[in-house]
Amino acid sequence: MLPDTDEQTAVAVMTRLQRALTTHIFVADNSRILITFSAGVAAIGPDGNAYDAIDRADKAMYAAKRAGRNRVLLAA
């Protein structure tokens, strides 16, 4: 949740988070693990509802995964 944030700024925030996470190597059971993630970003308009925004963000996340993973996409 990023209140008072426009869509493009929200995408930029998620992209920075995604890139920062992928620069770290995590270790578990003596194995090096690289973590990546895909994200969908959706805005809630003045008359919108959170359930609709979550559904649109979820669809955008799965579209990001289908497009090659480790991406951030803005929901339609």
DSSP file (Angstrom, degrees, kcal/mol; ACC not computed):
  #  RESIDUE AA STRUCTURE BP1 BP2  ACC     N-H-->O    O-->H-N    N-H-->O    O-->H-N    TCO  KAPPA ALPHA  PHI   PSI    X-CA   Y-CA   Z-CA
    1    1 A M              0   0    0      0, 0.0     0, 0.0     0, 0.0     0, 0.0   0.000 360.0 360.0 360.0 126.4    0.0    0.0    0.0
    2    2 A L    >   -     0   0    0      3,-0.1     3,-0.9     0, 0.0     8,-0.1  -0.731 360.0-157.3-129.5  82.2    1.4    3.3   -1.1
    3    3 A P  T 3  S+     0   0    0      0, 0.0     3,-0.1     0, 0.0     0, 0.0  -0.237  75.3  14.0 -62.4 149.1   -1.1    6.1   -0.1
    4    4 A D  T 3  S+     0   0    0      1,-0.2     2,-0.4     0, 0.0     0, 0.0   0.830  98.3 126.6  56.8  36.2   -1.0    9.4   -2.0
    5    5 A T    <   -     0   0    0     -3,-0.9    -1,-0.2     4,-0.0    -3,-0.1  -0.987  56.1-132.1-125.5 129.4    1.3    7.8   -4.7
    6    6 A D     >  -     0   0    0     -2,-0.4     4,-2.4    -3,-0.1     5,-0.2  -0.316  31.0-103.7 -75.7 166.4    0.6    7.9   -8.4
    7    7 A E  H  > S+     0   0    0      1,-0.2     4,-2.4     2,-0.2     5,-0.2   0.894 118.0  49.8 -59.6 -45.4    0.8    4.7  -10.5
    8    8 A Q  H  > S+     0   0    0      1,-0.2     4,-2.1     2,-0.2    -1,-0.2   0.880 111.9  48.4 -65.7 -37.2    4.1    5.5  -12.1
    9    9 A T  H  > S+     0   0    0      2,-0.2     4,-2.5     1,-0.2    -1,-0.2   0.896 110.1  52.6 -67.7 -39.3    5.8    6.3   -8.8
   10   10 A A  H  X S+     0   0    0     -4,-2.4     4,-2.4     2,-0.2    -2,-0.2   0.908 109.2  49.2 -62.4 -41.5    4.4    3.1   -7.3
   11   11 A V  H  X S+     0   0    0     -4,-2.4     4,-2.4     1,-0.2    -1,-0.2   0.917 111.1  50.4 -62.0 -42.8    5.9    1.1  -10.2
   12   12 A A  H  X S+     0   0    0     -4,-2.1     4,-2.4     2,-0.2    -2,-0.2   0.898 109.9  50.3 -63.2 -40.5    9.2    2.9   -9.7
   13   13 A V  H  X S+     0   0    0     -4,-2.5     4,-2.3     2,-0.2    -2,-0.2   0.942 112.7  45.7 -62.5 -48.0    9.1    2.1   -5.9
   14   14 A M  H  X S+     0   0    0     -4,-2.4     4,-2.7     1,-0.2    -2,-0.2   0.880 111.6  52.6 -64.0 -37.3    8.4   -1.6   -6.6
   15   15 A T  H  X S+     0   0    0     -4,-2.4     4,-2.6     2,-0.2    -1,-0.2   0.907 109.3  49.0 -65.6 -41.6   11.1   -1.8   -9.3
   16   16 A R  H  X S+     0   0    0     -4,-2.4     4,-2.5     2,-0.2    -2,-0.2   0.921 112.6  48.3 -62.6 -43.1   13.7   -0.3   -6.8
   17   17 A L  H  X S+     0   0    0     -4,-2.3     4,-2.3     2,-0.2    -2,-0.2   0.923 111.9  49.5 -61.9 -44.5   12.7   -2.8   -4.2
   18   18 A Q  H  X S+     0   0    0     -4,-2.7     4,-1.8     1,-0.2    -2,-0.2   0.932 113.4  45.4 -60.5 -47.5   12.9   -5.7   -6.7
   19   19 A R  H  X S+     0   0    0     -4,-2.6     4,-0.6     1,-0.2    -1,-0.2   0.885 111.7  52.1 -66.3 -38.8   16.4   -4.6   -7.9
   20   20 A A  H >< S+     0   0    0     -4,-2.5     3,-0.9     1,-0.2     4,-0.3   0.909 109.3  50.4 -64.5 -40.8   17.6   -4.1   -4.3
   21   21 A L  H >< S+     0   0    0     -4,-2.3     3,-1.4     1,-0.2    14,-0.4   0.892 105.9  55.2 -64.4 -39.2   16.5   -7.6   -3.3
   22   22 A T  H 3< S+     0   0    0     -4,-1.8    -1,-0.2     1,-0.3    -2,-0.2   0.598  97.0  65.4 -74.6  -8.5   18.2   -9.2   -6.3
   23   23 A T  T << S+     0   0    0     -3,-0.9     2,-0.4    -4,-0.6    -1,-0.3   0.575  91.4  79.7 -85.8  -8.1   21.6   -7.7   -5.3
   24   24 A H    <   -     0   0    0     -3,-1.4     2,-0.5    -4,-0.3    11,-0.5  -0.804  67.7-150.1-102.6 139.5   21.6   -9.7   -2.1
   25   25 A I  E     -A   34   0A   0     -2,-0.4     2,-0.3     9,-0.1     9,-0.2  -0.932  15.0-156.3-104.4 126.2   22.6  -13.3   -1.9
   26   26 A F  E     -A   33   0A   0      7,-2.6     7,-3.8    -2,-0.5     2,-0.5  -0.745   3.8-145.4-101.4 150.9   20.9  -15.2    0.9
   27   27 A V  E     +A   32   0A   0     -2,-0.3     2,-0.4     5,-0.2     5,-0.2  -0.969  22.0 166.9-121.4 129.6   22.3  -18.4    2.5
   28   28 A A  E >  S-A   31   0A   0      3,-2.4     3,-1.8    -2,-0.5    -2,-0.0  -0.982  74.5  -9.3-140.8 128.4   20.2  -21.3    3.7
   29   29 A D  T 3  S-     0   0    0     -2,-0.4     3,-0.1     1,-0.3    -1,-0.1   0.890 128.6 -57.1  51.5  43.5   21.6  -24.7    4.6
   30   30 A N  T 3  S+     0   0    0      1,-0.2     2,-0.4     0, 0.0    -1,-0.3   0.664 114.0 119.7  62.6  19.3   25.0  -23.7    3.2
   31   31 A S  E <   -A   28   0A   0     -3,-1.8    -3,-2.4     2,-0.0     2,-0.4  -0.936  64.2-127.8-114.0 138.5   23.4  -22.9   -0.2
   32   32 A R  E     -A   27   0A   0     -2,-0.4     2,-0.5    -5,-0.2    -5,-0.2  -0.694  27.6-164.7 -83.1 133.0   23.4  -19.5   -1.9
   33   33 A I  E     -A   26   0A   0     -7,-3.8    -7,-2.6    -2,-0.4     2,-0.5  -0.976  12.2-158.3-125.7 126.6   19.9  -18.4   -2.9
   34   34 A L  E     -A   25   0A   0     -2,-0.5     2,-0.5    -9,-0.2    -9,-0.1  -0.907  16.1-154.4 -99.7 125.7   19.0  -15.6   -5.3
   35   35 A I        +     0   0    0     -2,-0.5     2,-0.3   -11,-0.5   -11,-0.2  -0.881  18.8 168.9-105.9 130.2   15.5  -14.3   -4.7
   36   36 A T        -     0   0    0     -2,-0.5     2,-0.3   -14,-0.0   -17,-0.1  -0.887   8.2-171.8-128.0 162.7   13.6  -12.6   -7.5
   37   37 A F        -     0   0    0     -2,-0.3     2,-0.3   -19,-0.1   -15,-0.1  -0.996  18.2-139.4-153.8 155.7    9.9  -11.6   -7.7
   38   38 A S        -     0   0    0     -2,-0.3     2,-0.3    32,-0.2    34,-0.2  -0.865  25.1-169.0-109.2 149.3    7.3  -10.3  -10.0
   39   39 A A  E     -b   72   0B   0     32,-2.5    34,-2.5    -2,-0.3     2,-0.4  -0.984  16.3-149.5-140.5 149.9    4.8   -7.7   -9.0
   40   40 A G  E     -b   73   0B   0     -2,-0.3     2,-0.4    32,-0.2    34,-0.2  -0.956  14.6-156.1-115.2 140.2    1.6   -6.1  -10.2
   41   41 A V  E     +b   74   0B   0     32,-2.4    34,-3.7    -2,-0.4     2,-0.3  -0.964  15.8 171.7-119.7 131.2    0.7   -2.5   -9.3
   42   42 A A        -     0   0    0     -2,-0.4     2,-0.3    32,-0.2    11,-0.1  -0.996  20.8-139.5-138.6 143.7   -2.9   -1.2   -9.4
   43   43 A A        -     0   0    0     -2,-0.3     2,-0.6    32,-0.2    13,-0.1  -0.703  10.6-137.3 -98.5 153.1   -4.4    2.1   -8.2
   44   44 A I        -     0   0    0     -2,-0.3     6,-0.1     4,-0.1    -2,-0.0  -0.954  23.2-148.3-108.6 116.4   -7.6    2.5   -6.4
   45   45 A G    >   -     0   0    0     -2,-0.6     3,-1.3     4,-0.1     8,-0.1  -0.163  35.1 -89.6 -74.8 175.4   -9.6    5.5   -7.8
   46   46 A P  T 3  S+     0   0    0      0, 0.0    -1,-0.1     0, 0.0    -2,-0.0   0.823 130.8  31.7 -57.7 -33.0  -11.9    7.7   -5.7
   47   47 A D  T 3  S+     0   0    0      2,-0.1    -2,-0.0     0, 0.0     2,-0.0   0.304 102.3 106.7-105.8   7.7  -14.9    5.4   -6.4
   48   48 A G    <   -     0   0    0     -3,-1.3     2,-0.4     1,-0.0    -4,-0.1  -0.210  61.0-131.5 -81.2 173.2  -12.9    2.2   -6.7
   49   49 A N     >  -     0   0    0      1,-0.1     4,-1.9    -2,-0.0     3,-0.3  -0.949  15.5-124.0-128.3 153.8  -12.7   -0.7   -4.2
   50   50 A A  H  > S+     0   0    0     -2,-0.4     4,-2.7     1,-0.2     5,-0.2   0.849 108.4  58.2 -63.0 -36.9   -9.7   -2.5   -2.8
   51   51 A Y  H  > S+     0   0    0      1,-0.2     4,-2.1     2,-0.2    -1,-0.2   0.895 107.5  47.6 -62.5 -39.7  -10.9   -5.9   -3.9
   52   52 A D  H  > S+     0   0    0     -3,-0.3     4,-2.4     2,-0.2    -1,-0.2   0.913 112.1  49.6 -66.0 -42.9  -11.0   -4.8   -7.5
   53   53 A A  H  X S+     0   0    0     -4,-1.9     4,-2.6     2,-0.2    -2,-0.2   0.905 110.8  49.6 -63.9 -41.6   -7.5   -3.2   -7.2
   54   54 A I  H  X S+     0   0    0     -4,-2.7     4,-2.5     2,-0.2    -1,-0.2   0.910 110.8  50.5 -63.8 -41.1   -6.1   -6.4   -5.6
   55   55 A D  H  X S+     0   0    0     -4,-2.1     4,-2.2    -5,-0.2    -2,-0.2   0.920 112.4  46.1 -62.1 -44.0   -7.6   -8.5   -8.4
   56   56 A R  H  X S+     0   0    0     -4,-2.4     4,-2.2     2,-0.2    20,-0.2   0.897 113.3  49.2 -66.7 -40.0   -6.1   -6.2  -11.1
   57   57 A A  H  X S+     0   0    0     -4,-2.6     4,-2.3     2,-0.2    -2,-0.2   0.899 110.2  52.0 -64.6 -40.3   -2.7   -6.2   -9.4
   58   58 A D  H  X S+     0   0    0     -4,-2.5     4,-2.2     2,-0.2    -2,-0.2   0.916 109.9  48.2 -62.1 -44.2   -2.8  -10.0   -9.1
   59   59 A K  H  X S+     0   0    0     -4,-2.2     4,-2.1     1,-0.2    -1,-0.2   0.896 111.3  50.7 -64.0 -39.8   -3.6  -10.4  -12.8
   60   60 A A  H  X S+     0   0    0     -4,-2.2     4,-2.2     2,-0.2    -2,-0.2   0.882 108.0  53.3 -65.1 -37.7   -0.7   -8.0  -13.6
   61   61 A M  H  X S+     0   0    0     -4,-2.3     4,-2.1     2,-0.2    -2,-0.2   0.932 110.0  46.6 -62.8 -45.3    1.7  -10.0  -11.5
   62   62 A Y  H  X S+     0   0    0     -4,-2.2     4,-2.3     1,-0.2    -1,-0.2   0.862 110.5  53.3 -66.5 -33.8    0.8  -13.2  -13.3
   63   63 A A  H  X S+     0   0    0     -4,-2.1     4,-1.6     2,-0.2    -1,-0.2   0.892 107.5  52.3 -64.3 -38.6    1.2  -11.4  -16.6
   64   64 A A  H  <>S+     0   0    0     -4,-2.2     5,-1.8     2,-0.2    -2,-0.2   0.903 109.0  49.6 -62.9 -41.5    4.7  -10.3  -15.4
   65   65 A K  H ><5S+     0   0    0     -4,-2.1     3,-1.3     1,-0.2    -2,-0.2   0.916 110.9  48.9 -63.8 -42.6    5.5  -13.9  -14.6
   66   66 A R  H 3<5S+     0   0    0     -4,-2.3    -1,-0.2     1,-0.3    -2,-0.2   0.801 105.4  59.8 -66.8 -27.4    4.4  -15.1  -18.1
   67   67 A A  T 3<5S-     0   0    0     -4,-1.6    -1,-0.3    -5,-0.2    -2,-0.2   0.443 140.3 -67.6 -82.2   0.6    6.4  -12.3  -19.7
   68   68 A G  T < 5S-     0   0    0     -3,-1.3    -3,-0.2    -4,-0.2    -2,-0.2   0.467  71.5-106.9 129.6   4.2    9.6  -13.7  -18.2
   69   69 A R  S   <S+     0   0    0     -5,-1.8     3,-0.1    -6,-0.2    -4,-0.1   0.233  91.7  71.8  66.4 168.9    9.4  -13.2  -14.4
   70   70 A N  S    S+     0   0    0      1,-0.2     2,-0.3   -34,-0.0   -32,-0.2   0.910  79.9 120.2  53.8  49.0   11.3  -10.8  -12.2
   71   71 A R        -     0   0    0    -10,-0.1   -32,-2.5     2,-0.0     2,-0.5  -0.906  58.3-137.2-136.9 162.1    9.2   -7.8  -13.5
   72   72 A V  E     -b   39   0B   0     -2,-0.3     2,-0.4   -34,-0.2   -32,-0.2  -0.993  25.5-174.7-121.8 124.5    6.9   -5.2  -12.3
   73   73 A L  E     -b   40   0B   0    -34,-2.5   -32,-2.4    -2,-0.5     2,-0.4  -0.943  23.6-128.0-122.7 143.3    3.8   -4.4  -14.4
   74   74 A L  E     -b   41   0B   0     -2,-0.4   -32,-0.2   -34,-0.2   -34,-0.0  -0.743  34.1-118.1 -84.8 130.4    1.1   -1.8  -14.0
   75   75 A A              0   0    0    -34,-3.7   -32,-0.2    -2,-0.4   -18,-0.1  -0.331 360.0 360.0 -68.6 149.1   -2.4   -3.2  -14.1
   76   76 A A              0   0    0    -20,-0.2    -1,-0.1   -34,-0.1   -34,-0.1   0.460 360.0 360.0 -76.8 360.0   -4.8   -2.2  -16.8
